[in-house]
Amino acid sequence: MPNDQMKTNPAETAFATHTEAAARLLSDAILSGDIAPGARLNIRALSEGTGLGPTPIREALANLAGRGLVTFAGQRGFRVVPVSPEDLESIMTARTVVEQGALTLSMARGTEEWEVEVVASLHRLKMFTDNPPADLETRIETFERVHWRFHLALIAACGSDHLIAIYRDLYEQTRRYRSLMFKSDADAGDAYEKHGQLAQYCLSRDKDRALEVLSGHNNILLNTIYQR
């Protein structure tokens, strides 16, 4: 291919960068609950609030619609997808299928380094449950960090970056539900015990029990928020 056909248009690059920045800002605000479920997304207001142009904002919202975080309805414009037990159940069903598959591969392929990281990530979770931050927002942010590190550690040895990327997206989609769980005063104090049991079965390569515990663990969020 001639070199002149491989040149990048600076204007296109800048536009892509602005769109990506807008998508990151908006998805973080939606997933953290800073933008409420069901809220109308006004492009002009978002542009003024972020300092980004209306076009990158519009493109970012279209991208988020493709991820299932935003809906578009003609004259009514863009809105954040509402939360519902049906939505969470659908996400968790997909997440469990992907996570169980990745975990099965990870247990089969995991090395000593994998085991060390699983134990280390579980220890971080214990430190959180032993001494959770008093401030709610800090508590949510800290839990998100240590909880994600634990679940990522479990599947890290699966050998497929694509599988991990799919799982990451599904995990992120449940982030706003975890925020709701914390804001409803739900207690995460037993998180260490529940995750410790899962880690034990994974490290001992007890696949059947590990997958069973994982499935039950993934239902906790739905049961806690919607009392199912």
N, C-alpha and C positions, 0 to 999 in steps of 0.2 A: 504494500500500500504506500503511495507517495506520501512524503512527509507533510505536504501542505494539506492533505486530507485528514491528518491526525492532529492538527492544531486545534486548540480549545479557544472558543470565543470568550474573552474576558467578561463580557456582559452576561452571557449564559452562565458562566461559573459563579458570578456574583449573585445572580438570581437564584441558582440552585442552593448556594450557601445561605441566603436569606430565608428561603423556603424551609430548608432543613432546620435552621435556628428557630423559626416560627413553630414548626412541628414539634420540636423538643420542648419549647416553652409551654405550648398549649397542652401537649399530652401530659406533661408533668403536673400542670395545674388541674387537669381533669382527673388524673389518677390519684392525686393527693387529696382531692375533694375541695381544693380551693375554688374551682369552678363547679358549682353544684350540679348533680344529675338532673337532666331535663332543662337546664338553663339555655336560653337563647344566646347565640353567639353572634354579636354584632361586629361585622368586619371593620367598620370605621372605628368603633370603640377599642377593639383589640389592636388595631393599627396604632392608634394614639397611645395606648397603654404600653405597647412593646417597643415603639419607635421603628417598627418595620412597616413597609409599604402594604397597601391593601391587596396587591396582587400576590405577594408571597403568603400573606395570611390566608387568602382564598385557596391557594394551592395547598397550603398546609392542612386546611380544614378538609379538603377533598381527600388528601392522603389519610387523614385520621378517620374519615368515613370508610375508607377501604379497610381500616383496622378494626372497625366496629365500635369506635369510640364516639362517633358523631353521625348524625343523620342529616339528610338534606331533603326538604320538602317544598320545592318550588318557591312560591311567594313568601312562605313562612321562613325560608332560609335555613341556616344551620342550627342544630341544637345538640346538646350533649345527650347521649343515649341515657335514658332513665335506668336506675337500678331496679332489679326485680328478682324474685326467687327463681323465675324461669331463666333469666339471663345468666345468673350465677351458676345455676345447675348445669346449663349448657356449657359454660366455660370450664367448670370443674370436671365435667365428663370428658371433654377433650384433653384437658390437662392431665387427668389421671391416666388416660390411655397412652399419651406421649411419655409421661414420666415413668410409668411402669415399664414401657419398652426400653427407654434409656437406662433405667436402673438395672434391668435384667442384663443388658450388655455390660454395664459398668461393673456389676458384681463378677461377671465372668472374666473381665479383662483387667480388673483393678490390681495395681501393684502395691508394694509397701508404701510408696509415696502417696498413693490414693488413700490408703488407710490412715496415714498420718494426717492428711488434710481433713478427712472426715472427723477424726477425733478432735483436731484443733478447732474446726468450725462448731462442733458440739460444745466445746469448752467456752467459746465466745458466747454462745446462746445461754450457757449456765451463768456466766458473768452478768448478762443482762437480766435474767430472772432473779438473781440474787440481789441485785442493786439497780432496779429500773430507774431511769431519770424521773424526777418529780414533774417536770414540765411535760404536758401532753404531747406537744408537737415534737419535742426532742425524743420522747419515748417512742412515738410512732416511727420517726426517722431511724432511730437506733435499731428498733425491732426489724424494720424493713431490711436494714443492712445485714444484720447477723442471721436473720431467717433466710434471706436469699443466699448468703454464703453457704449455709448448711445444705440447702436443697441443691445448689449448684455443685457442691463438693460430692454429693451422692452420685450424680450422673456424669461427673467430669470425665470418667474413664470410659465412657460409652464408645468413643472413637468417631463420633459424627458431629462436626460443627453445625451442620444443618439441623440435626435433631435438637441440639442445644438451643439454637436460635428460635426454633418453633416453640420450644418449651419456655424460653425467656419471654416471648411475646404473650403467651397464655398466662404466665405468671404475672406479668405486668398488668394484664387486664383485670386481675382480681385485686390489684393494689387498692383501689378505691373502696372495695368491700372490706378489706382489712382495716382501713381508716375508719369506716363506719363501726366496725366491731370495737375498736378502741374508744371511739367517741360515745359509744353506748355503755361505757363503763364495764365492758366485758373484761374478765381477769385472764391475763396471759401468764399467770404465775406458774402454771403447770406445764408450760411449753417445753421446759427442759426434759421432764420425765417422758412426755409423749415422743419427743424427738430422740431421746436416748434409747428408747426401746426400738425405734426404727433403725437407728444406727447399729445397735447390737446385732440385729438380724442381718443387716447388710454386710457387716464386717465378718460375720460367721458364715456368710454365703448361704443363708437359709432363705432361698428365693421365695418359697410359698408364703412363709410368714411375713417376710419383708413386704411383699406385694399386697398382702391382706391388710397389714398395718398401714401402709401408705394409702390405700383406698379409704380406710376408715378415717385417717388423718385428714385427707382432703375433703371429707364431708363435714368436718368440724365447723368450718367457716359458715357453710350454709345453715347448719343446725343452730349455731350460735346467734346469727343475725335474725333468722326467720323462725326460730323455735320449731324446727321440724323434727 
